[in-house]
Amino acid sequence: MTNADDASPPAQEVEALVRELEQAEAYEQRLRQIIVEARDQLAAGHTSVALSMLNEALSDIDAAADVVAPTDRQRSR
């Protein structure tokens, strides 16, 4: 008897998961870079610039909900 967990997922599903992981990693790197740049701006005394950068990052996070948590449309693919 074959257990459902032992079956390999279809290649398309694996490829989609790999793409999603790569996108998430790139997204994380962009956010980390913004944090580093904002920290540098704070250290230089440019508080308003740092705040603007972080606000923009928050807007990007809100707009990128499909990267952070896939939408139902993405899950059905």
C-alpha positions in Angstrom: 0.0 0.0 0.0 1.3 3.4 -1.0 1.1 6.3 1.5 0.0 9.6 0.0 3.0 11.4 1.7 5.4 9.1 -0.2 4.2 10.2 -3.6 6.3 12.8 -5.3 4.6 16.1 -6.2 4.3 16.9 -9.9 7.3 18.6 -11.4 5.2 21.8 -12.1 4.3 22.1 -8.5 7.9 21.7 -7.5 9.0 24.3 -10.0 6.3 26.7 -8.8 7.4 26.3 -5.2 11.1 26.9 -6.2 10.1 30.1 -8.0 8.0 31.2 -5.0 11.0 30.6 -2.7 13.3 32.5 -5.0 10.9 35.4 -5.1 10.6 35.4 -1.3 14.4 35.4 -0.9 14.8 38.3 -3.3 12.1 40.2 -1.5 13.8 39.6 1.8 17.1 40.8 0.4 15.5 44.0 -0.8 13.9 44.6 2.6 17.2 44.0 4.4 19.0 46.5 2.0 16.4 49.1 2.8 16.9 48.5 6.5 20.7 48.9 6.1 20.2 52.1 4.1 17.8 53.5 6.6 20.2 52.7 9.5 22.9 54.6 7.6 20.6 57.6 7.2 19.8 57.6 10.9 23.5 57.4 11.8 24.1 60.4 9.5 21.3 62.3 11.3 18.9 62.2 8.4 15.9 61.0 10.4 13.3 62.2 7.9 15.0 60.4 5.1 15.2 57.2 7.1 11.5 57.5 8.0 10.5 58.0 4.4 12.5 54.9 3.3 10.9 52.8 6.0 7.4 54.1 5.1 8.1 53.2 1.5 9.2 49.8 2.6 5.9 49.3 4.5 3.9 50.4 1.4 5.8 47.8 -0.6 5.1 45.1 2.0 1.4 46.0 1.8 1.4 45.9 -2.0 3.3 42.6 -2.1 0.9 40.5 -0.1 1.1 37.7 -2.6 4.8 37.3 -1.8 4.3 37.3 2.0 1.1 35.3 1.9 -0.1 33.9 -1.4 -3.5 34.9 -2.5 -6.2 32.2 -3.1 -5.8 32.8 -6.9 -2.1 31.9 -6.6 -2.7 28.8 -4.5 -5.1 27.4 -7.1 -2.4 27.4 -9.8 
